[in-house]
Each structure stands twice: as C-alpha cells, then as structure tokens.
C-alpha cells in the first residue's frame, strides 16, 4: 500500500511541477518519473537545509513537488546550454 501511495504522490507531484515550470503535464509516465525522482531530490534538499518535511500525504506531496520543480528547472537549464 505504501508503494502505491508513493507512486500516486509522485504522479501528482510531477503533474504539478509540469504545470508550474512548463505550463502543462508531460504525460502519465513522464509525470510519474519526474515526481518520483523529484521526491528524492526534494527529500535531500529539505534535509540538507534542515527543514522538516512534515508527515502525511500533504507534506510528502509538497516535498516531491518542490523536488520535481527543481529537477525540471535543471533539465531546462541543461537543454538550453
């Protein structure tokens, strides 16, 4: 059940990040990958700067979305270089 919630949060986080950064989603699989990788990036960033990510689904969604936005911004910067 936890794995399913992890994937659901990753999917929603990727979709939200796609809206924030690019103005639209990247499809089901693309959103899922961006959200899951973003969750790892967000968790690392939050712990590095000493912020507690909170618990529960909303805290996890926030961390994953922030990480996914960072990931998309980095990918966009690399593509332009």
C-alpha positions in Angstrom: 0.0 0.0 0.0 2.9 2.4 0.8 4.4 1.8 -2.6 1.1 2.7 -4.3 0.8 5.9 -2.3 4.4 6.7 -3.2 3.6 6.3 -6.9 0.4 8.4 -6.6 2.2 11.2 -4.8 4.9 11.1 -7.5 2.4 11.2 -10.3 0.6 14.2 -8.8 3.9 16.0 -7.9 5.1 15.5 -11.4 1.9 16.9 -12.9 2.0 19.9 -10.6 5.7 20.6 -11.4 4.9 20.4 -15.1 2.2 23.0 -14.7 4.5 25.3 -12.6 7.5 25.0 -14.9 6.3 24.2 -18.4 2.7 25.1 -18.4 1.4 21.6 -18.8 1.9 18.0 -17.9 4.3 15.5 -19.6 2.0 12.5 -19.9 1.3 9.8 -17.3 4.7 8.1 -17.4 6.7 11.4 -17.7 4.9 12.9 -14.7 5.4 9.7 -12.7 9.2 9.7 -13.4 9.6 13.4 -12.7 7.6 13.1 -9.5 9.4 10.1 -8.1 12.9 11.5 -8.9 11.7 14.8 -7.6 10.6 13.2 -4.3 14.2 12.0 -3.8 15.6 15.4 -4.7 13.1 17.3 -2.5 13.8 15.0 0.4 17.5 15.6 0.1 17.2 19.3 -0.2 14.8 19.6 2.7 17.1 17.6 4.9 20.2 19.4 3.7 18.7 22.8 4.7 17.3 21.5 7.9 13.6 21.7 7.1 11.2 19.1 8.4 9.1 17.8 5.5 6.2 17.0 7.8 4.3 13.8 7.8 1.4 12.6 5.9 0.4 12.9 2.3 0.3 16.7 2.1 3.9 17.0 3.4 5.1 14.3 1.1 3.4 16.0 -1.8 5.0 19.3 -1.0 8.5 17.9 -0.8 8.0 15.9 -4.0 6.6 18.8 -5.9 9.5 21.1 -4.8 12.0 18.5 -5.9 10.2 17.9 -9.2 10.2 21.7 -9.9 14.0 21.8 -9.1 14.5 18.8 -11.4 12.6 20.4 -14.3 14.4 23.7 -13.9 17.7 21.9 -14.0 16.7 19.9 -17.1 15.6 23.1 -18.8 18.9 24.9 -18.0 20.9 22.0 -19.3 18.9 21.8 -22.5 19.5 25.5 -23.2 23.2 25.2 -22.6 
